[in-house]
Amino acid sequence: MSARLKNPLFWLALVAIGLAITVHVIGWPSFLTFTHLKAHRQEILAFVAEHYALSAAAYVALYIFVVAMSLPSAVLLTLTGGFLFGAVAGTILTVVGATAGAALVFLLARALAGDTLIDRFGATGQKLVREIRANAWSYLLVLRLVPLFPFFLVNIVPAFAGVRLSTFVLTTFFGIMPGTAVYSMSGAGLGSILDRGETISFSAIMTPEILAALIGLAGLSLAMIPVRRRFSRAAEDKQAREAGETQPVREHSH
């Protein structure tokens, strides 16, 4: 029995895949829609006000489930979080839930793939993996800051590339925070939108100005890659020179 089959995360990953397929086939529950939120928002708001801690914990748990199952409802949940808990608390709870869910997918993907997957990438693939590892902070921040890449894909690719869990968690936490704050602030004003019978679209929230700001932050992250390479080479050269200077000089007999 291989080491991978002995890993409980491997079997948990298979169960998660089966559950995700089941949920996608059955469909998203009808009570998790804007229509249901509009019809029962007073009861929901009253429950949150009376059981705030329980509601916050349930929201985080639901967000972890949505991310782990790769359900197309993250935007809806983020808006709902802002509506129920306010912009600040909604942002914090969403970031915590999304990061925890992403970390779970990351660990399950690593357990499912095993340590031998990188060896199958070939020379070009392994070179790309080394590049991702060397500049994981910059690349992952870019992928998180710009909401143009599938969240699920950004969760599993770093796992296959061998990125450290701590790096993945921190870049996810800070990388999704700006975009999450935008949606949470929009969700905080959801009540008036529901009163008018309007619907919320991605284009209405992610305006060109906001998208440009996120792309600008991503550009700064990419710009740090050559800077870090330069400092890394300078540090290596300095270490090489110091090693040469400290090397003992042999005496030659005449």
N, C-alpha and C positions, 0 to 999 in steps of 0.2 A: 504493500500500500504506500503510495507516494506521500511525501510530506504535505503536498497541496491538499490531498484528500483527507488528511488528518486535521487540517485547519478548519475550525468551526465557521470561520468567515466565508470559506468556499461554499459550504452548504447553505449558509444564510444568503449568499449572493444568488444561488440558484432559486431559493424560495422567493427572494425579492423580484427576480426576473419573472417568475411565474405569476406572482401577485400583480406586478405591473401590467403584464399582458391581460390578465383577468379584468383589472380595472379599466383598461383601455377598451376591451371588448364590451363590457357591460355598460360603460359610459359613466360620465361624471354625475354624481348625485345632484338631483334637481334642487335640493335645499342650499346648495353652494352656488347660487347664481344671483345676479343683480335683482332679478324679479322677486326672488324670495326675500332678499335683503330689504327691498323696498316695501314689501307687504308686511314684514314683521320687524321692522327696524325699531319700533318703540319697545317691543318686548325684549329684543336683543340688547338694546342700549340699557334698559332697566336691569337686565340680568348682569351685564358687565359692571354697572355701577354698584350692584349689591354684592357681586362675587368677583371683584377685580382680579385678585391673585389667581383664582381658579381659571378665569377667562383668559388671562395672559398666558398661563401655562398651557391651556388647551389650544390657544392660537399658535404658540410656538410648536407644539406637538403636531398640529395639523400641517404647519408649514414644512416641518421635517418630512412628514409623510408625502406631501405633494412633490417636494424636491426629489426625494428618494425614488418615488414612482415615476418621475419625469412627466407629471401631469401638466397640461397646458393651462394652468390656473394660477400661476404665480402672480401675474399682474392683478388679477381679481382679488387675490388674498392680500396683496400689498395695499391696494386701495382700501380694502375692508379694514385692515389694521390701522390705517390712518384715520378712518371714519370712527372706529370703535375706541381707539386709545389716544388719538391725537397725533400730530405730526412727529413729535420727538419720541414719545414712547412707542408709537407705531413703527418708526424707523428702527429703533433699538431691538424691539421684539422680532421684527422681520429679518434683520441682519443676523441675529442669533439663530433663528430657526433655519434660515437659508444656509448659513455657514455650517451648522450641525448636519443638515441634510446632505449638503455637498460633501462634507467630510465622510459621511457614511457611505455615499456612492463611491468616493475615492478609495476607501478601504476595501469595499466589496469588489471593486474593479481590480484592484491590486491582487486580492486573494484569488479571484477567478482567473486572472491572466497568468499568475505565477511569475517567478523570477526569470524564466527562460524566454519570455516573449521578446525582450529586447534583442536577443541573439538572432531572432528571425527577421529583423528589420533590414538586414543587408548593410553594406558599407555606407550608402547614402543615408539610410534611415538612422543608423547609429551615429553618424555625424550630426544629424539634426537633433537627436536625443541629447548628445553632449552639449550642443548649443543651448537647448532648452534648460538643461541642468545648470549650466554655467551662468545663465542670465534668467533664472526662473522668476525672480521678483519682477523684473521689467516685463517679461512676456505675459505672465499671469495677470499682472495689474492691467495691462492693455486689454486682454481678453475679458476681464471683469468690468472695466470702466466703460467700454463701448458695448452697448446692448444690442449688438448685431450678430453675435455668435450664440448658437444654441447652448443653453446653460448646462444641459446634460453632457454635451460633447466636451465642454471645458472642464467638467468634473472628471472624466475618465482619461483624457489624453495625458494629463500630468501623471496619473497613476501608472500608465503604460510606460511613460518616459522615466520613471524612477525618481520623480521629484519628492523631496522630503515632506512629510505630513505637516510639520510646523510651518514650512514655507507656504504650502497650499492653503492652510487654514488662515494664516495672517493675510495673504494676498486676497483671498476670498472675502474676508471680513471687511478689510479697508477698501477693496476694489468695488464692491457692490454698494457701499454706503452712499455715494453721491446719487446714483440712480434711484436707489431705494428711497432716499429722502425726497426726491422729486415726486415719486408716486405717492408717498405717505402724505405729503403736503396737499397733493391733489385729492387724496382720500379724505383728508380732514374737512374739505369743503364739499364732500359728496352729498350731504343732506340737501343743500339748496339745489343741486343738480337733479336729485331724485324728485324733489318737489315740482320741478319744471317738466318732469317726464323726459328729460334728455338722456342720452347715452354717452358713455365715455369711450373714446377711441385712443389708440396708441398715438396717432398723429396729433390729437388735441393736447395730449400731455407732453410728449416728447417733441417739443417745438424745435425748429431749426437752431434757435439760439442755445437751448439746453443741450441739444445733440452736439453742437459745435464746441460747447464748453467741455463736454465729456471727451470728445475726440482730442481736444487740446490737452487735457490731462493725460490721455493715453499717449499722445505724441511726446510729452515730457518724459514719460516712462521709457519709451523707445529711445529717446535721445540720451538717456543715461547709459545705454549699453556700450557705445564706443568710449564714453568717458570712463566707465568701470574697466573696460579692457585696457585703456591706456594706463590707468593707475595700477592695474594688476601686473602689466608688463614692467612698469617702472619698479614695482616692489620686487618682482622676480629678478630684475637686473641688479638691484641693490643687494639682494641676498647673495647673488652669485659673486658680486664684487667683494662683499664682506667675507664670503667663504674662501675666496682666493687670497685675501689679505691675511687671514688667520691660519692659512695652511702652513705647517712647519717647514722651514727651509733646511734641507739636508746639507751636511758638511761634506765637502769633497776632499779626499786625501790627496796629497801631492807626492 
